[in-house]
């Protein structure tokens, strides 16, 4: 339902505006009041919080908590652990990132079947990001050499050719470090 908030730049921008517009409005109102309406010293004790401030702070904290609680299912670690518990038919793919390419055990997948990407780096810090055919990023992993494999389970929903790109600067040919995955419709 709220996927667009977590999987696109416009969703992030919407959430940013959701927080920024009320803040800026209240800030400008306070500046206006202190500049033109009541420029003298305040009658409120400096250590006392007014009722409006208390309501405002409670509202901001409440919205912050609500947004964070609603976003929990979208955390990669949470969605991966849920997928691992629910699905027994997970396709395992080993990914090794190296300057400036990816070595993958599989490059073809089926819509609806969960895929566990077990990724590592053999030489320097690399990224492993998969982009939907329409250009939006699905997920990204940071791969650090000398650290055990990073794992993430993802289930492709649409057939098509998906781009794989490195999002961590890894040297002179970083811009050429990309690959492709092919996702086909299920045969059922």
Buried (B, 14 or more C-beta within 10 A) or exposed (E): EEEEBBBBEEBEEEBEEEEEEBEEEEEEEEEEEEEEEEEEEEEEEEEEEEEEEEEBEEEBEEEEEEBEEEBEEEEBEEBBEEBBEEBEEBBEBBBBBBBBBBEBEEEEBBBEBBBBBBBBBEEBBBBBBBBBEEEEBEBBBBBEEEEEBBBBBBBBEEBBEBBBBBBBEBEEEBEEBBBEBEBEEEEE
